Amino acid sequence: MAEGDEDLPRDAKIVKSLLKSMGVEDYEPRVIHQFLELWYRYVVDVLTDAQVYSEHAGKPAIDCDDVKLAIQSKVNSSFSQPPPREVLLELARNRNKAPLPKSIAGPGIPLPPEQDTLIKPNYQLAIPNKQSSQAVEEMDEDEEGGVDPTPSQEQKTDMPQHTPQRVAFSLAKRPK
């Protein structure tokens, strides 16, 4: 055996010989530990299921039939067989009965609609509307003159609204 095999446990030596018999020569040392972990977990799961089956049957101990049933249960839940070839061919025939839709695109690569692309303007500037100097003076006079602090709806519409104006710029390259 190779160097360092003397200090390996018996199970690790078995895993190492299995890898060698399958033609695997180059592997990391932790692969052996991962296989051992998988192996131990599988054995514990099977024996736990076998114990449950044995208790359900009213047996005092686990026997060979309980272990076989547990293994078969594990195989049935872990692995599934693909459907027969005939079933797959029938499904393919049914699916392929409907023809593909005709291509309505012109020459070249079809592109998504413009609203779904990233070539649109991608930022906006908010520019506040400037009040005229006359409107500012009127507001100052209203505050000083002691006019009703809650103006009527008609007076409010006369005052300019302070809604920002939005401007968008395209990021297209400029000609040189």
C-alpha positions in Angstrom: 0.0 0.0 0.0 1.0 3.6 -0.4 2.6 5.9 2.2 0.3 6.8 5.1 -2.1 3.9 4.6 -1.0 2.3 7.9 -2.6 5.0 10.0 -5.9 5.0 8.0 -9.0 3.3 9.5 -10.2 0.1 7.9 -13.2 1.9 6.3 -11.0 4.6 4.8 -8.7 1.9 3.3 -11.8 0.2 1.8 -12.9 3.5 0.2 -9.4 4.1 -1.1 -9.3 0.6 -2.6 -12.7 1.2 -4.2 -11.5 4.4 -5.8 -8.4 2.6 -7.1 -10.4 -0.3 -8.5 -12.6 2.3 -10.4 -9.4 3.8 -12.0 -9.4 7.0 -9.9 -5.7 7.6 -9.0 -5.6 11.4 -8.4 -8.0 12.9 -5.8 -7.8 15.1 -2.8 -7.4 13.4 0.6 -10.7 14.9 1.9 -12.6 12.9 -0.8 -12.1 9.8 1.3 -13.6 11.5 4.3 -16.6 12.8 2.2 -17.3 9.2 1.0 -17.0 7.9 4.6 -19.5 10.6 5.8 -21.9 9.6 3.0 -21.5 5.9 3.7 -22.1 6.3 7.5 -25.1 8.5 6.9 -26.6 6.1 4.5 -26.1 3.1 6.8 -27.5 5.0 9.8 -30.6 6.0 7.8 -31.2 2.4 6.5 -30.7 0.9 10.0 -33.0 3.5 11.6 -35.7 2.6 9.0 -35.1 -1.1 9.5 -35.6 -0.6 13.3 -38.9 1.2 12.7 -40.1 -1.6 10.4 -39.0 -4.2 13.0 -40.9 -2.4 15.8 -44.0 -2.1 13.6 -43.9 -5.8 13.0 -43.6 -6.5 16.7 -40.2 -8.2 16.4 -37.7 -8.0 19.2 -34.7 -7.4 16.8 -33.9 -6.3 13.3 -33.6 -9.1 10.8 -32.5 -9.3 7.2 -36.0 -8.7 5.8 -36.3 -5.4 7.7 -32.9 -4.2 6.3 -34.0 -5.3 2.7 -37.3 -3.4 3.1 -35.4 -0.3 4.4 -33.0 -0.4 1.5 -35.8 -0.9 -1.1 -37.7 2.0 0.5 -34.5 4.2 0.3 -33.9 3.2 -3.3 -37.5 3.9 -4.3 -37.5 7.4 -2.7 -34.0 8.4 -3.8 -33.9 7.1 -7.4 -36.5 7.2 -10.0 -36.6 5.4 -13.3 -37.2 7.5 -16.5 -40.4 6.8 -18.3 -40.3 4.2 -21.1 -39.1 5.3 -24.5 -42.5 4.7 -26.0 -44.2 7.1 -23.6 -41.6 9.8 -24.4 -42.0 9.3 -28.1 -45.8 9.6 -27.8 -45.5 12.8 -25.7 -43.1 14.2 -28.4 -45.5 13.4 -31.2 -48.3 15.1 -29.4 -46.2 18.2 -28.7 -44.9 18.4 -32.3 -48.3 18.2 -33.9 -48.7 21.9 -33.4 -46.5 23.8 -35.9 -44.2 26.5 -34.7 -45.4 30.1 -35.2 -44.3 31.9 -38.4 -41.5 34.4 -37.8 -42.7 38.0 -38.3 -39.3 39.6 -37.8 -37.5 41.2 -40.7 -33.8 40.6 -41.5 -31.3 40.9 -38.7 -31.7 40.2 -35.0 -35.1 41.1 -33.6 -34.8 43.6 -30.7 -37.2 44.1 -27.8 -39.5 47.1 -27.8 -37.8 50.4 -27.0 -39.5 50.8 -23.6 -37.8 47.5 -22.5 -34.2 48.6 -23.6 -31.5 50.4 -21.8 -30.9 52.9 -24.6 -33.5 55.4 -23.5 -32.5 58.5 -21.5 -31.6 57.4 -18.0 -31.8 60.5 -15.9 -33.9 63.6 -15.4 -33.1 67.1 -14.1 -35.7 69.0 -12.0 -35.6 72.7 -12.9 -37.9 74.8 -10.6 -40.0 77.5 -12.2 -38.8 81.0 -11.3 -41.3 83.4 -9.9 -41.6 86.8 -11.5 -40.4 89.7 -9.4 -43.9 91.2 -9.6 -45.4 88.1 -8.0 -42.8 88.1 -5.2 -43.6 91.8 -4.5 -47.3 91.0 -4.3 -46.7 88.2 -1.9 -44.6 90.5 0.3 -47.3 93.2 0.3 -49.9 90.6 1.2 -47.9 89.4 4.2 -47.3 93.0 5.4 -50.8 94.3 4.7 -52.6 92.0 7.2 -54.7 90.4 4.5 -56.6 87.3 5.5 -54.0 84.6 6.1 -56.3 81.9 4.5 -56.9 83.2 1.0 -59.9 82.0 -0.9 -59.7 79.4 -3.7 -59.8 82.2 -6.3 -56.8 84.0 -4.8 -54.8 80.8 -4.7 -55.2 80.2 -8.4 -53.8 83.7 -9.2 -50.5 82.8 -7.5 -47.9 81.0 -9.6 -47.5 77.3 -8.8 -44.1 76.0 -7.8 -44.0 72.7 -9.9 -40.5 71.7 -11.1 -40.0 71.2 -14.8 -38.4 67.9 -15.9 -35.9 67.7 -18.7 -34.3 64.5 -20.0 -31.1 64.2 -22.0 -30.1 61.4 -24.3 -26.7 59.7 -23.7 -26.0 59.1 -27.4 -22.4 59.7 -28.6 -21.7 63.0 -30.1 -20.3 63.2 -33.7 -16.6 64.2 -33.7 
